[in-house]
């Protein structure tokens, strides 16, 4: 399988003014076609530094994909930087200039002289017409490697990636394999506890199994490399079955499943409806549940945290006022070293009071509290 690197170009990315979504999109597109991605990087609009990082990438990877820096202004340096990296000049392509003028005409506009810069590409490169924007893309082939320069505008990049780049890569590098991933979501348990049960699977090379910890939730990622989609799916299924055998009820879903939808699904399965009261978590639990289904009928955010000993009474009151069968109360109390979470759940069958403590980053405490609350609901 060929290897690739992604370089996103733009000082606005380094300054945090623009969020990079291009890397994620390209990474997934490459993964699905069986291309190994080993490194991604971001660099500002400096042609010398861009050229340097491209030269470094060519020592490691078969494919370099850049996004950004193909606009018409002086601070769009990618064309010059790539030419500098491979030791050639840029050259004017009349057909690209005609395409740019036609695109502007379609928009009812006239290109300015600086738009002509976009018709220059490194000498000997393969020009790619951009049918959804004004910035042409291009490919530079260096022996058995390739540098692919794409626009930074996400929709333009995505279109060119699907229509031009992926077919080119498939033909150029004879892509036949696939890389597939599946993510299993767990809650109510820590990363170290999961690692203790599946540590041997994390040592496997194919499939690979990795952990990603979040506040109150841990994801388990399965990634496989295979020759065909069918083989990949079979390998993922085998690994998933083993993970589910070991982790059991710690797993609440996979891929796009959300903890709130699973929690409300459990409420609905019993024919119940849920009302919530919360304090000191900024309305986050109610926001999470707002679009999760008809079994959630509303809640109340308390501006002043009550004494936790009054939580059962408060929950009973909201159940009565909302006419719900299930009530959940949650209070997060700050502390000097750790924060304390008080949970109370009332159902037609039982009531449950729980106290948990959190010593992680304070800003993550509300998210942690929400996930613990939802985990409690899914296990009623």
N, C-alpha and C positions, 0 to 999 in steps of 0.2 A: 504494500500500500504506500502511495506517495505521502510525503509529509508537507505540512503547510504552516505558514505564519501569517498573521493578520496585523497590519499596521494602520491605525486610525490617525489621521493627520488633521491638526487644527489647534491653534493656541487656545481657542474657546473651550476645548475639551480639558486642557490642562488647568484652566482657570476655574473649572466647575460651572461655567456658564451654560454649557450644553451637555446633556446626558448622552453618552455613547450607547445607542441601541444597535448600531451596525454590527459590532463584534458578535453579539449574541446571535443575530440572524445568520451571519455568514458561517459561524461555528456550527450551527445546527444544520445548515445546508451542506456543509462539507462532511459532517458526521454521517448524514444519511446517504452520502455517496461513497463512503468508505475511505475518506481522506483523514489521515491522522493530523490533528492540530496540536502542536507542542508548545506554542508560544504566541502571545498577543502583546502588543505594545501600543502606546500613544505618544505622539511627538508633536511639537509645535511647528509653526510655519517658518521653519528655517531650512533652506535647501541643503546646506552643508551637513546639518545633523540628520536630515531625512536620508540623504545619500549614504551617510555612514551606517545608519541602522539597516538600510537595504543591503549594503555590502555584507554586513554581519549576517543578515538573514539568509543570504545566498550561500553562505558557508554551511548552513545547517539544514535548509529546507529546499524541497523541490518546487514549491509554489509560494510566492509572496503575493498577497492581496492587500492593496492599499485602498482606503476610502478617504475622500476629501482632498481639497487643494486643487481642484480642476476648474475653478471658476475663472472669471475674466480679469480679476484684479491683480495688482502687484503682489499682494499677500496670498496668492494661490500658487504655490511653488512646486507642486508635485511633478509636473511635466519636466521642468528643468532639473529637479532633484534626481529623478530616475535616470534621465540622460547622463547626468553627472556620475551617478553610481556605476553605470555600465560603460562609461567612456565614449559617448557619442554626442553629437549635437542634436538640437531639435530641428525639425523641418516642417515647413508649411504644407498642408494638404488642402488643395483647392476644393476637393469634394466635401471635406468636413466643413469648410466655410460655406459652401452651398447649402449643406444640411442645416447649419446654424441659422442662416438667413431664412430658409424655408420655415424653420420652427418659429422664428420671431414673426414671420408673416402670418402664420396660423394664429398666433396670439394677438394679431393686430398691432404689432410693434415693429420698430426698426432697430436693428442692432447698432450699438455704438462701436467706434473703432477698437476699443479695448476688447470687445468680444472676439476680435480676430485672434487674440492670444489662444483661444480655445481650439483653434484649427491647427495649432502646432503640436506635434508629438515627437517623441524620440525617434531618431532616424532608424528606419528598418522595422519599426513596430507595426503591429496589426491594429488598425483603427476599428473601433466599434461604434456604430451609429447609436446615438441616444434618442430613441423615438418618443421618449416621455419627458425630455428636458433639453437644455441647451448645452450641456457639457458632455462632449464625446468622451468615451472611455478608450483604453488601448491596452494591448498586450505586447510585452517585450520578451522574446524567446532568447535564452542564453544557453546554448548547448541543450542539455536535457532538463532545463529549468525554465520557469516562466514567472514574470512579474505582471500582475494584472492590476491596472489602476481604474478604480471606479469612483463615481461621484459620491459626495458625502450626504446628499439629500436622501433620506432613507427610502422613499418610494421609488426614486430613480435607481438607486443601488439594488433594491430588491428585484425590480423588473429586469435589469440587466443581468443580475446573478442567475435568474431562472431561465431567461430567454437566450442569453449568449454565453455566459461563463461556464455554467454547469455542463452544457453540451460540449463546449470546447475542452473542458477538463476530462470528460468521459472519453473523448476521442484521442486527445493528446497523450493521456496517461493510462489509457486502456483500463479505465475503472470498471471493475466487476464486483468487488466486494461491497459490503454494507457495514456500518457501525450503528448499532441501535442501543438506546437507553430506556430504562424504566425506573421511576422513582417511587419507592414505597414510603408512606408517611406514618410516623409513629408519634404518640403523645403519652404523657403521664410517666415518662421514664427518661433517664439521663443517658448521655452519649456513652459514658463509661460502662453502664450496665449492658447496653446493646453490644458494645465492643467485646465484652466478656463472653457473650454467647456466640458471636459470629466472627471472632478474630481470625480464625483459620480461613474463612471465606474471603477476608480482606487481603489475604496473601496471594490469592489466585491471580493469574495473569490474563486469562480469558475464560469466563467473564471476569471483569474487575468489579469489586464491590467497595464502595466508599461511603463515608458518613458526612453529613452536613448538619451541624447543630444550630438550632434557633431557640429563642426563648420559649420554653415549654413544649418544644417539638423537635424531633430529630428525623431527618430524611435519610433513607438508605438508597443509594443509587446503584443500579446494575447496568453495566455497559458491556456489550459483546461485539466482537468482530467475526464476520462470517462471509461465506461466498454468496449466499442468497438470503432473501427476506425470510423465507420459510425456515431455513437453518437458524437464522438469528432469533426469530420468534421462539423456536423450540428451545434454544439455549437460555433465553431469558425466562421462559416458563419454568424450566427445570430449576434455575437458581431461585426464582421467586417462590416456588413451592417449598424449597428447603428453608428459605428465610421465614416464610410464614409458619413453618413447622416449629422453628426455633423461637421466633418472637411472638407468635400467637396473637393474643388480643392487644398487644402493644401496637400492632399495625391497625390503623383505621381506614386507610385508603391508598390509592395509587395515582400518580400523574396529576390530573386536574381535580381530583377529589379534594374537598375542603373540610376542615374539621367542623365548621359550623353547619354545613349541609348534612354531614353524618350525624351530628348531635340532634338536629331537628328531625332528621329521618327517624331516629330512635324514639323521639317524643311522638311523632305521627304514627309510628307503628303500633303504639299502645292506645291510639285514639285520644291522646291528651292534647292540651294546649298549654303553652308556656308564657309566663309573665316574669319579668326580671326587674330587680332593683339593684342599683350599683352606686358606689361612692369612691371617689379618688382615682378613677381610671379614665376620666374624660369622656364618658359615654361610648367607649370603644366596644364594649360587649353588645350593647344595643345596636350600634352601627353594623357590627358583624352579622347580627341575626336579622337585620331589617329585611333583607331580600332572600332569606333562606327558606321561606315557605309559609303556608297559611297557619301552621301550628304555633308560630310565634305571634302573639297578639299584642305585644307592646311592653313597655317598661317605663321606669322612672329613674332619672339621675338625681341623686341627692347632693345638693350643693355643700352641705355640711355633713361630715361623716358622723353617724350616730355611734353610741356605745355598742360594741359588738354583741353584748349580752341582750340587746334589744332586737337583734337581727331576726330571730324567729318570729317575733310579733310583727315586724315590718313586712316580712314575706307573707305571712298569713293575711295581713291587711290588703296587700296588692293582689293576692289571689282572689280575695273576695270582691275587690273593686273591679278587677278585670274578668272575673268569672272564669278563671283558669284552674285546671287540675294540678298543674305543676308550677311551683314558684322557686326562683333562684335569687338569693341575695349574696352580694359580694362587696366587701369593704377592704380596701388596701390602706394600711396604716404605715406611714413613713417612720424610719428610725435612724439613729446615727450610723449604725453598722449594717443593719439589714431591715428589710421591709416585711411586714406581717400581713398575710392574707387570711381573711375570715370568710368562709363559704358556708351557706346554709341552703339546703335543698329540701323542698316539701313536695311529696307525691301522694297519690291516693293510698299507696302501700306503706310508705315509710317517710321518715325525716332523717336528714344527715347533716351533721355539723362538723366542719373540718377547719383546721388551722395549719397554714403552711408558711414557711419563711423563705425569703429571697435575698441573696447577698451579692448578686451580680450588678451590672451597670444600672443605676437608678432609672435612666430613661427607658430601659427595656422592661422594667417591672410591670407596667400596665399590660403590655403584650403577653408577658408570662402569665399574669393573672387571668387574662381572657382565655388563653389556651388551656389553662388548668380547669377553668370553669366549664368550657366546652367539653373537655375530656370527661369531666364528672357527669355531664348530661348524656354523653354517648354511652356511658356505662351504667345508667340507671337500671 
